[in-house]
Amino acid sequence: MKYTASEIISVGTELLLGDIINTDAAFLARELAALGIPCYHQSVVGDNPARLRASLELALSRSDLIFLTGGLGPTADDLTKETAAAVMGKTLVLHEPSYARIRAILAKRNLPETENQKKQAMLPADAFVFDNDYGTAPGFAMTAVCQAGEKTMILLPGPPRELEPLFSERVRPYLAAQTEEMFYSMNIGMYGIGEAAVGHILRDYMEHGQNPTVAPYCGEGEVRLRLTARGKTEEECRALCHAVAARIRDVSCEPYKPGTMNDYIWGMDCDSLQEALVMLLRRKHLTVSAAESCTGGYVAKRITDISGASEVLSGAYVTYSEKTKMAMVGVKAETLQKYSVYSAEVAVEMARGCRLAVGADIGIGITGVAGTSDAQVTQDGEEITVAAGTVYIACTDGVHVTAERLELPPGRRVQTEAREFVRRRASSHALFMALRMAENL
């Protein structure tokens, strides 16, 4: 069967009230895209059978694959399964294997069996059951022929810690077996160029009907390209994706940016800038150190989020005051007096100092003004104003030095949001600079 349209219905009053962020829909949408199954609608419905029924009837009129998340538990307001089964003309019966699993889980946790636990094992007689190794409520798929054709509903538990592994281990293989083609997706991470520019530059690659499809997704200061190919085998799909990725690397970015797309790509099939940097440093047996001021250790934190960071991070310093900049990484007093603490010259001395202090191959220095307030400093005897969001970042390998100035105006953000915005963007820029320097070593 080839699914031509899918949609996601998330059930739960807590989602409508904003008490819980709906990460399930985002996860499922990404997974459906990777499988090449179009997802055209998403909605959230509270724990109300009448409204849920109306949403399901609408979904059946326009989609042949419908995902429902949440409302499969043992409590009285968990009515997703009962409502969906009624809409599909199904009768619920006790699924003995699921009930046995539930009882075993309760026994293992030393929890008493209650009558309402049996509710979770009540499933349509012809359901395809997805055993849940991460919770008590099983997921399942049910299919029925309606006026609009054959329709499939897949019901999954709401907690992401259950839904995500359940989908990966059970549902994805089920869907892959139902489709007529194999799909393969890869991601290209980019930094320093906007989504609008990427979309226009690569417009020929994004035309309808292309194989693989190319779609840009915007992040904060980053763009992610998702390539999805269809074919008879995974090897065929992978080859199609890599061939297009190679051509994309050579596409000129003029007049939006200098150079080619390759100048802004930080990785392929890599989850983050920091992972790309750690992988590259490990592969080249290189190390890095950082001296940070306004980012407060954010670069070091992001690097140490990645497994294997101990092999590449030689050391890191948070040098927030001028005193610690001088004492810990050797920034000269005359440099501070002549150029001020917010300057490329100070960032360069921070990068050099932290590199030498721990014997790293690459040093990173960051200094700037986070938050929403401009800073007043003395530069060569004169008082100057440094705008909020001004950040200087430097990188050195002991021979080559690069230094850049960022302007990250806080706009209408409140103080806490502005500081976090500057820290994230500045740390991303520093990681990208270090990645480029490591590529040339």
C-alpha positions in Angstrom: 0.0 0.0 0.0 1.2 3.5 -0.8 0.1 6.2 1.7 -0.7 9.4 -0.2 -1.7 11.6 2.7 -1.2 11.3 6.5 -2.0 13.5 9.5 -1.3 13.6 13.2 -3.9 14.1 15.9 -2.4 14.7 19.4 -4.9 14.1 22.2 -4.7 15.7 25.6 -6.2 18.7 27.4 -2.8 19.3 28.9 -1.4 20.0 25.4 -4.2 22.5 24.7 -3.4 24.3 28.0 0.3 24.5 27.2 1.2 22.5 30.3 3.1 20.1 28.1 5.0 20.9 24.9 3.9 18.7 22.0 7.1 17.1 20.9 5.3 14.0 19.6 3.9 15.7 16.5 7.3 17.1 15.6 9.0 13.7 16.0 6.3 11.9 14.0 6.4 14.5 11.2 10.1 14.1 10.8 9.8 10.3 10.7 7.0 10.4 8.2 9.1 12.7 5.9 12.0 10.2 6.2 9.6 7.4 5.1 8.4 9.5 2.2 4.8 9.7 3.5 3.3 13.1 3.0 1.9 14.7 6.2 -0.6 17.5 5.4 -2.3 18.2 8.7 -1.6 18.3 12.4 -4.1 19.1 15.2 -4.5 18.9 19.0 -7.7 17.8 20.6 -8.6 17.8 24.3 -9.9 14.8 26.2 -13.4 15.2 24.8 -15.0 12.3 22.9 -17.3 14.4 20.8 -14.6 16.8 19.6 -12.2 13.9 19.0 -14.8 12.1 16.9 -15.3 15.2 14.8 -11.6 15.5 14.3 -11.3 11.8 13.3 -14.2 12.1 10.8 -12.6 15.1 9.2 -9.2 13.2 9.1 -10.8 10.2 7.4 -12.2 12.4 4.7 -8.8 13.6 3.6 -6.1 11.3 4.8 -5.4 7.5 4.4 -3.0 7.3 7.4 -3.9 8.9 10.7 -1.7 8.9 13.8 -3.2 9.5 17.2 -1.0 10.1 20.3 -2.1 10.1 23.9 -5.1 8.9 25.7 -4.3 5.2 25.9 -3.9 5.0 29.6 -6.0 3.3 32.3 -7.9 6.4 33.6 -11.4 7.4 32.8 -10.4 10.4 30.6 -8.2 8.2 28.4 -10.8 7.7 25.6 -8.7 7.9 22.4 -8.8 4.2 21.7 -12.6 3.9 22.4 -13.5 6.9 20.2 -11.2 5.9 17.4 -12.5 2.3 17.4 -16.1 3.4 17.3 -15.3 5.7 14.3 -13.7 2.9 12.5 -16.5 0.5 13.3 -14.4 -1.7 15.5 -15.3 -3.6 18.7 -12.7 -3.7 21.5 -11.8 -7.1 23.0 -9.3 -8.2 25.6 -5.9 -8.8 23.9 -4.5 -11.5 26.2 -0.8 -11.1 25.3 -0.9 -7.4 26.0 -2.7 -8.0 29.3 -0.1 -10.6 30.3 2.7 -8.0 29.5 0.9 -5.4 31.7 0.6 -7.8 34.6 4.2 -8.8 34.3 5.3 -5.1 34.3 3.2 -4.4 37.4 4.6 -7.5 39.2 8.1 -6.4 38.4 7.5 -3.0 39.8 5.7 -4.4 42.9 2.5 -2.6 42.0 -1.0 -4.0 42.6 -3.2 -5.1 39.8 -6.3 -3.0 39.4 -9.3 -3.6 37.2 -8.7 -0.4 35.1 -5.3 -1.8 34.1 -7.2 -4.2 31.9 -8.6 -1.2 30.0 -5.2 -0.7 28.4 -5.3 -4.2 26.9 -8.7 -3.8 25.2 -7.9 -3.6 21.5 -9.7 -4.2 18.2 -9.8 -7.9 17.4 -8.0 -7.4 14.1 -5.4 -4.8 15.3 -1.7 -5.1 14.5 -0.3 -4.7 18.0 3.0 -2.8 18.7 4.4 -4.3 22.0 5.5 -1.4 24.3 8.7 -2.2 26.1 8.8 1.2 27.7 5.4 1.5 29.3 2.1 -0.4 29.9 -0.1 0.8 27.1 0.5 -1.0 23.8 0.3 0.8 20.5 -1.6 -0.6 17.6 -2.7 -0.1 14.0 -6.2 -0.7 12.7 -7.5 -0.6 9.1 -11.0 -0.2 7.7 -12.6 0.4 4.4 -14.7 3.6 4.4 -16.6 5.6 1.7 -13.4 7.4 0.9 -11.3 4.2 0.6 -9.0 2.1 2.8 -7.9 4.0 5.9 -5.4 3.1 8.6 -5.1 4.6 12.1 -2.1 4.1 14.3 -2.5 4.8 18.0 0.6 5.4 20.2 1.1 6.3 23.9 1.7 10.0 24.5 4.8 10.1 26.7 7.8 10.8 24.3 10.0 8.3 26.3 7.5 5.6 25.1 6.4 6.9 21.8 9.8 7.6 20.2 11.5 4.2 20.9 8.2 2.4 20.1 8.0 4.1 16.8 11.6 3.4 15.9 11.5 -0.2 16.9 8.0 -1.3 15.9 6.1 1.3 13.8 8.8 2.3 11.4 9.4 -1.3 10.2 5.6 -1.8 10.0 5.2 1.2 7.7 8.3 0.4 5.7 6.8 -3.0 4.9 3.5 -1.4 3.8 5.0 1.0 1.3 5.9 0.1 -2.2 9.3 1.9 -2.3 12.3 2.3 -0.1 13.1 5.7 1.3 16.4 7.1 2.6 17.0 10.6 4.1 20.2 12.5 4.9 20.7 15.9 6.4 23.2 18.6 5.5 23.9 21.1 8.2 24.8 24.7 7.2 25.9 27.8 9.2 26.3 31.4 8.2 23.6 31.6 5.4 19.9 32.1 5.8 17.0 29.9 4.8 15.6 32.4 2.3 19.0 32.6 0.5 19.4 28.8 0.5 15.9 28.3 -0.8 16.4 30.7 -3.7 19.9 29.4 -4.5 18.8 25.8 -4.6 15.3 26.4 -6.1 16.1 24.1 -9.0 16.7 21.2 -6.7 13.4 21.8 -4.9 11.1 21.6 -7.8 8.1 19.2 -7.5 8.8 15.6 -8.5 12.6 15.7 -8.0 14.2 12.5 -6.6 15.7 13.1 -4.1 13.6 15.8 -2.7 15.4 18.7 -1.1 13.8 20.8 1.7 15.4 23.5 3.9 14.6 23.8 7.6 15.5 26.9 9.5 17.3 26.9 12.9 18.7 29.7 15.0 21.6 30.9 12.7 21.6 27.6 11.0 19.9 25.9 8.1 19.4 22.1 7.7 18.8 20.6 4.3 16.9 17.3 4.2 17.4 15.1 1.2 15.0 12.2 0.8 15.4 9.7 -2.0 13.0 6.9 -3.1 14.1 3.7 -4.8 14.1 -0.1 -4.8 17.0 -0.4 -2.3 18.6 1.6 0.5 21.8 1.5 -1.4 20.2 3.1 -4.5 18.6 5.8 -2.4 21.8 6.6 -0.6 23.7 6.9 -3.8 21.0 9.3 -5.2 21.3 11.5 -2.0 25.1 11.6 -2.0 25.2 12.5 -5.7 22.9 15.5 -5.2 24.8 16.5 -2.0 28.0 16.5 -4.0 26.5 18.8 -6.6 25.0 21.1 -3.9 28.5 21.6 -2.4 29.7 23.3 -5.6 26.7 25.6 -6.1 27.6 29.3 -6.0 26.1 31.4 -3.3 26.5 34.7 -5.2 25.0 37.3 -4.9 23.8 36.5 -1.4 27.1 35.3 0.0 30.6 34.8 -1.2 31.8 31.4 -2.2 29.9 28.2 -2.7 27.5 26.2 -0.5 30.5 24.1 0.7 31.8 27.2 2.5 28.7 27.0 4.8 28.3 23.3 5.2 29.5 21.9 8.6 28.4 18.3 8.3 26.3 15.6 6.7 24.1 13.3 8.7 25.4 14.9 11.9 23.1 16.1 14.6 24.9 19.3 15.6 27.8 21.7 15.1 29.5 20.5 18.3 29.2 16.8 17.2 30.7 17.7 13.8 33.6 19.5 15.5 34.3 16.7 18.0 34.1 14.0 15.3 36.6 16.0 13.1 39.0 16.7 16.0 39.0 13.0 17.0 39.6 11.9 13.4 42.5 14.3 13.1 43.8 13.7 16.6 43.5 17.4 17.4 42.6 19.2 20.6 40.9 22.5 21.4 40.7 24.9 24.3 38.4 27.9 25.0 38.5 31.1 27.0 35.0 32.5 27.3 33.6 35.7 28.7 30.0 36.6 27.7 29.2 33.0 26.7 30.0 31.8 30.2 31.3 28.3 29.2 28.7 27.6 26.6 31.2 26.5 24.0 32.8 24.0 26.5 29.4 22.9 27.6 28.3 22.1 24.0 31.5 20.2 23.3 31.2 18.1 26.5 27.6 17.2 25.5 29.2 15.0 22.9 30.5 11.5 23.6 34.3 11.4 23.1 34.8 15.1 24.2 37.4 14.0 26.7 39.7 13.2 23.8 39.5 16.6 22.2 38.9 19.3 24.9 42.2 20.0 26.6 40.7 22.6 28.9 38.4 25.6 29.2 38.2 28.9 31.1 35.4 31.3 32.0 37.3 34.6 32.2 34.5 37.0 33.0 36.5 39.8 34.5 39.5 41.7 33.2 41.5 40.4 36.2 40.8 36.7 35.3 41.5 37.4 31.6 45.0 38.6 32.6 45.7 36.0 35.3 44.4 32.9 33.6 45.0 33.3 29.9 47.6 36.1 29.8 45.6 39.0 28.3 47.9 42.1 28.5 46.8 45.1 30.6 47.9 47.4 27.8 45.7 45.5 25.3 42.7 46.0 27.6 43.5 49.7 28.0 44.1 50.4 24.4 41.3 48.4 22.8 38.9 47.8 25.7 37.8 44.4 27.0 35.3 44.2 24.1 37.6 44.0 21.1 39.1 41.6 18.5 42.5 42.2 20.0 41.4 40.9 23.4 39.6 37.9 21.9 42.8 37.0 20.0 44.9 37.1 23.2 42.3 35.0 25.0 42.5 32.4 22.2 46.3 32.4 22.2 46.5 32.2 26.0 44.1 29.3 26.5 45.8 27.4 23.7 49.2 27.8 25.2 48.0 27.2 28.8 46.9 23.6 28.1 48.9 22.8 25.0 45.9 22.6 22.7 46.1 22.6 18.9 43.3 25.2 18.6 42.4 28.0 20.9 39.1 29.9 21.0 38.5 33.3 22.6 35.1 35.0 23.1 34.4 38.4 24.6 31.3 40.6 24.2 28.2 42.2 25.6 25.2 39.9 26.2 21.8 41.1 27.5 19.9 44.2 26.5 22.0 47.0 27.8 24.9 48.7 26.0 28.2 48.8 27.8 30.4 51.8 28.5 34.1 51.1 28.4 37.4 53.0 28.1 39.3 52.6 24.8 42.7 54.3 24.6 41.7 56.8 27.2 38.3 57.7 25.7 34.9 56.4 26.9 33.0 54.6 24.2 29.7 52.7 24.0 29.6 49.1 22.9 26.1 48.0 21.7 24.4 45.1 23.3 24.9 41.9 21.3 28.4 42.9 20.1 30.7 39.8 20.3 34.2 39.3 19.2 35.4 35.7 18.6 39.0 34.6 17.7 40.5 31.3 16.7 44.2 30.3 16.4 46.2 27.2 15.7 49.5 28.9 16.8 50.3 30.0 13.2 47.0 31.3 11.8 44.6 33.6 13.5 41.1 34.5 12.6 39.0 37.1 14.4 35.4 38.1 13.7 32.9 40.6 15.1 29.3 39.6 15.5 26.3 41.9 15.9 23.5 40.1 17.6 21.0 42.9 18.6 18.6 41.7 21.3 15.6 43.4 19.6 12.5 43.1 21.8 13.7 40.2 23.8 13.7 40.4 27.6 16.9 40.4 29.5 17.1 36.6 30.1 16.1 35.7 26.6 18.6 38.2 25.1 21.5 36.8 27.1 20.6 33.2 26.1 20.2 34.3 22.4 23.7 35.9 22.4 25.3 32.9 24.1 23.8 30.4 21.8 24.6 32.3 18.6 28.1 33.3 19.7 28.9 29.7 20.7 27.7 28.4 17.4 29.8 30.8 15.5 32.9 29.9 17.6 32.3 26.2 17.0 32.0 26.8 13.2 35.2 28.9 13.2 37.1 26.1 15.1 35.7 23.5 12.6 37.0 25.5 9.6 40.4 25.9 11.2 40.6 22.2 12.1 39.7 21.3 8.5 42.9 23.0 7.3 45.2 21.4 9.9 
